[in-house]
Amino acid sequence: MNILLIGSGGREHALAWKIAQSSRLTRLFIAPGNAGTSATGTNVALPAGDFDRVVEFIHDNHIRMVVVGPEAPLVEGIVDFLEKHPLSRQVMVIGPPSSGARLEGSKVFAKEFMRRHGIPTAASERYDRGTLRDAQAFIASHQPPFVLKADGLAAGKGVLICHGRTEALAGLDEMLVHDKFGDAGRQILLEEFLEGIELSAFVITDGSDYRILPEAKDYKRIGDGDTGPNTGGMGAISPVPFADETFKNKVETKIIVPTIRGLQKENIPFRGFLFFGLMNVEGEPFLIEYNVRMGDPEAEAIMPRIGSDLVELFEATATGKLSQATVTIDSRFCATVILASAGYPGNYEKGKRISNADHLTGGLLFHAGTSRDPRSGDILTSGGRVMAISSLGRDLRKALEISYQNAQIISFEGKYYRKDIGNDLLMGTIR
């Protein structure tokens, strides 16, 4: 079958790499893709936000399946549009309609959903500009730290962890008075800070049944030792050693199952990935947030561990037959290290020539912020997170060794990467 994959980042390259291995695939198109995805299929200059052009492309290229990688088009309703349009309504789509995408598109809605279905989560209150004084009074009368969350999508930057009252009050002012996050921050959640260990769990679901995918731990801070500002992710590890069977069983019974049942009870259709951002608090799982797509960089650590045919899994999901599907998982560790541009997550330069990208030994290279010079054919940097190196190993130490050896081989001006991905897991000092 012909498949259209929407997106351009490292997540989409990892998905494209896995989709390309399927015996069910005839042609793969990636819109718009990057310099790496062109090795797995055909990149097409198709804006995900132009739904009419997407439908036209689907019709003209006999597309039978659409896989939506990023969250923005899902929240904006691309699935609803495709399912209603006469030229695309028969196409299988992996991704939820806007009603399901609200689990990521609105932190307020997600929190209320968790409460309705008894899913353990941090206590929180909702505020807006009209209730700013109430939020200020709450901060003045409670002990820090505080967590401030913009309600809507904010490119992964809508969460502020404030360790003092002054910082929290300034954050409130930035979000509700000065519109730091625009429309996404018109409403905010002021949330209890949970002390624990973060990790992410993933399932694919057809809205009725689900299959659990490998878990992962990512590293958000830009600097070694988890210092500096948050990024979209500087690396990831899968599996997560501290997530033992007892803990994973709790995640399934207390969080995954109530979520799937809640979707059914509220008649919210969902066909695609569900990402559970978790906090392990003294052995008990708490749900911090939902994402309605694969994570990035988690996808680059998880896709290499999936042994099953991903397109077959997608077909079972799209047709409501997931109960008949099986997922095989590679028992080896996968370690992902992100190569970033100097200055990221702040201002950074683009257009730097990348060398030795074809000289890796033993690892996988997933492009994220890359493009190809149309005249010279050189691969150039075009984003803050440029590439991800993922390596499988019999143990975590070996997987990290391969990724870091390859991180040294690839070269571009301003290349930066964390040197301590996975060290906390190796040393037993979990952050």
N, C-alpha and C positions, 0 to 999 in steps of 0.2 A: 504494500500500500504506500501511497504518498503521504508524507507527514509534514506539517508545518509546525516548527518550534519557534515561539515568540520570545525574544530577549537577546541580550548582548553581553552578558557578564560571564564570570567564571562558573556560576551555577549552570548557565545554559550550555557552556562548552562541556561540562561534565555530563549533562543530560544528553547532549548531542553525541558525545563519545560512546555512551552506553546504548542509545537508540540505534546508532550505526552498526552495532554488532548483531542486531536482530535479523533473523531469517524472514521475518514478516515485512521487512522494509523494502520498498522499491526505490523511492527517492526521498531524501530529506532536504527540506528547505529551512533556513534559519533567518529570522527577520528581527533585527538587521544582522545579528551575529558579530563576530570579530575576526581578527586575523587567524585565530586558531580554529574556529568552527568551520572555516572554509575547507579544512582538510577532512571533515566528516560529512559535508554536504554542500549545498549551494546557498551562499548568502544572498539575501534579497533586500533591497532598500525599500522596506515597507514599514511605515510608522505604525506602531501598535495602537496608537490612539485614533487612527483613521479607520474606523470599523468598516465603512463602506469599501475602502480599498482592500481591506483584509478579505472581505467576502468576495470581491471581484477576483482576487488572487486565488482563493480557494476554488472558485468555479473554473477559472481558466486552466488551473494546474491539476485538476481532479484530486484534490486533497481529501483524504478520508479521515484524517485525525489531526486535531490541533492540540498542541501542548503549550499551555501558557506558563512561562517561567516566572516573571516578576509579579509583584502584588498590585502595582498601580492599575494596569488594565483590568484586572479582576475586580477591584473595588469600583472601577469606573463602569463596569457592566458589559465587558466584551462577551462573556459567555451568554448572558441574556440575549444580546443582540444576535449572536450566531445561531442560537436555538430558535429564534423567532423569524429570521430572514428566510424566505423561500429557497434561496440558493445555497444555504448552509445548514438548514435545520436537520439534515440527515447526517451531518458530520459528527464523529465522536470527538468530544472535547474533554481534556483533562484540566480541571480547574473548576472552582465553584461559581455559581451565579452570584450576583451582588448581595443577595440575602445571606449567603454563607460567607462571602468575603468580608462582611461586616465584623466577623470575629477578629480580623486584623485591622480593618479600616476604621474601627471605632473602639478605642480602649474602654470607653464607658459602656458601650453595648456588651463587649466581651466580659467585663467585670459583672455586669448585671446577669448575664447568661450563667456565669460560674455560680453566682449566688442562688439563682433559681434552681440549679441542678445539684447543689450541695457539693461543689468541687472545691477542695481546700485551696485557699488563696489568701493573699495579704489583705488586711482591712484597709478600706479607702473611703474617701468622700469626694464628691464631684463639686467643682466650683467653676464659675465663669466671672466675667468682669463685674457683673451685678452683685456677686457674692464675694468679691475680693476681700472686704473687711472681715467676713467670717473666716476665710482662709488664713488671713493674717492673725486673727485671734486664736485659731487652732494652733498655729506654729508657736505663738507666744506662750501657750499654756501646755505644750507637750515637749517631751525631750527629743532632740535629734538623735540619729539622722532622719531625714525625710526624703521621700521619692516623689518627684513631680513628673507627671506624664502628660504630654499633649494627647488629646483625644484621637486625632487623625494621623494620617501618614505624614511622616516628617523625615523621610530618607534615612531612617535608623538613628536620627539624632534628637528625637523628641523626648528623651528621658534624662532628667537631671537628678543625680544623687547628691544631696546637700548634707554636709556633716555638721553644720551649725545653723542657728536661727538666722543670722545675718545673711548667710549664703542662700537660705531657703526663701527669705523675704525678697532678696534681689531676684531670685529665679521667678518668683510669682510676678514681680513687676515686669520682668522681661517678657514673660509669656502672655500675661493678661492685659497689661497696659501698653507695652511697646510691640506686641504682635510678633515676637521673635520667630514663631513658627507659622505665621499667617493664619489662614483659616483652620489649619490643623490644630492650632492652640487656642481656639475660641473657647473651648471647654478643656479643663484639665482634671486629672485625678491627683489628689494628694494622698499618697499611699504609705502605709506602714513599711518600714525597712525590715527585711528579713535577713537574719544573719545565717549564712549557710554556704553551700557549694552549688554553683550553677552547672547545669547540663541541659541538653536538648534531646527530646524524644520525638520520633517521627512515625507516622502511619500513612498508608494509602487506604482510602475508603471509598466505597460506592454509595455511602449514606446509610447503609444497613450493616454490611460486614466491613471488616478492616483487616489489614495485615501489618504487623509491626515490622518496621525497618530498623537498621542499626542506630543506636544512639551515638551522640558525639558531644565533645566539649570544645567550645571555641574560645578564642582569646581576643577580647575586644580592644583592650588598651593598646596604644601605639608603642609604648616603651617596655623594655625588659622589666621584669618584676611587677608587671601590671601597673605601670605608671603612665601618666599623661592622659590625653583626651581619648574618648571612645572613638572607635573606627567601625567600619562595616565588618571587621574581623581580620585578624592578622595570622590566623592559623587555626587548625582544628585537629582533634585526635578522636579516633574511633577504633575499637570500643573504649568505653570509659571504665577503668579498673575498679573504681569505688562503687559503680552501679551494679551491685551483685543481684542474684536472682530474687532475693527477698525484696529488695528495693524496686526492681523492675516489676514484680508482681503487684506491689502497692501502686505503682504508676498506672498499671493497666486497670486495676479494679477501682481505684479512687478517682482517676482522672480521665483515662481514655474511654472506658466503657460509659461513664456518665455523660461524657461529651457526645458520643455517638447516639446514645439514647435521647439526649436533650435535643439534638438536631432532628431526630425522628418525631419527638413529641411536639416540637414547634413547627413541624412541616417545612423545615429548611433543607432543600436538596443540596447534596454535596458529593462531588465526584472528583477526587484528586488527593493531593498531599495535605496532611495536617501536621503542623509543627507545634510541639508543646515546649515552651520555654519554662524550665523547671528550676526550683531551688530545693536542694536536699538539706532539710533542717533537722539535724540529729536523727537521720534515718527516715524521716517522713517527707514525702514529696508535696510541695506546694506549687501551684501553677501561677507563673508570673504573667505569661502572655501566650496568645495564639498567633501563629502565622499560618496563612492558607496556601503556602507553597513551600518548596524546599528552601532550606537556609543556604546562605553563602557566607563563609567558606565550608559549612558542614557538608554540602553536596559533594564537594571535591574529595572529602574523606569517606563519604558513605557510598557513592556510586561504585568506586573500585571494589567494594566489599560485597556488592550484590551479584550473585551468580546467576540469577534467573534472567530470562529474556524480558527486558523491561517493556517492550511493545506488547507482548502477550499479557503482561500484568496490567498495562493501560487498557487493553481491549476488555479484559475482565471487569475492570473498574467502570469503564464507560457503558457497558452493557448490563450492569447489575449482577455479574456472575463472579464476583470476587470470592465468594464462599468456595468456589471450585478451584481457586488458584493457590499455588504454593510459592513461597519465597525462600530461596537458598542463600545463605550468608557465608562468606569466606571468614574463617576463624582468625585470620591474621590481623595484625594491627595495621592501620593506615594513618600516616602522619602527613599533614598538610602545612606547608609554610608559604606565606604570602610574600611576594616581592612587590614593594610599593615605591611610588615616586617620592623623591625628597620633598618635604613640606606637607605631605598628606598626614592628617585629614584636613589641614588648612590649605592654603594656596600652594599649588605645585605647577611645574611646567610640563607641557606636552611636547610630542614630536621628537623624543630622544630615540636614537637608533638602538635597537636591541640586537646583541650579538650572541652567538653560540646557543641559540634556542633549540637547535637540532643536534646538540652534542650531549644530551642527557644520557646517563648510564643507570639503568635500573629503576628510574622514576617515571611518573607521568606528568606532563605539563599541560595545565589548563589555562588558557588565556582569559583575561578579564578586560582590562583597559588597554587594548592593542588595536592597531589598524595597520594597513599595508600601504606603503607609498606607491601610488599608481604608476609612477615613472620608473623608479629604481627597483621596486619589488621588495624593498627593505621593510621589516617589521618595526613599527614605531610605537612608543608609549602614547596612550590617548586617555588615560585615567589615573586616578590615585592608586588604586590597587591594580597592578599591571598583570601579574601572573601568579598562579598557584602551582607549587610543586607537591605532588602527592606520591607517597611511596608505601608499598606494602612490605611488611617484615614479619618474621616469625615471632618477634617480640617488639615492644615499643622502642627500645633502644636501637634496634637494627633499622626500623622504619625511619626513625629520626636521623640516623646516621646517613642513610641514602638521600633523604630530602636535603639535608644541610650540605652534603657534598655537591649536589646539583645546584643548590642556591649560589654556591661560589662560582660555578661554571658560567652561568648566564650573566651577561654584562650589559648595563646601560648607565648612562650618566645619572647620578643621584640615586642609584639603587639602594633601597633600605629594606631590611627585614629584621624581625625579632630573633634574637639568638637563644631564647629560652623556652620556645614552644615545647610543651610536654615535660619540662623539668620538674614542675610541681608534682606530676604523677610519678615520675621516676624517683623523686626524693621522698614522696609521701607527705609533702607539705602542700596540701590542696588549697587553692584560692577560688 
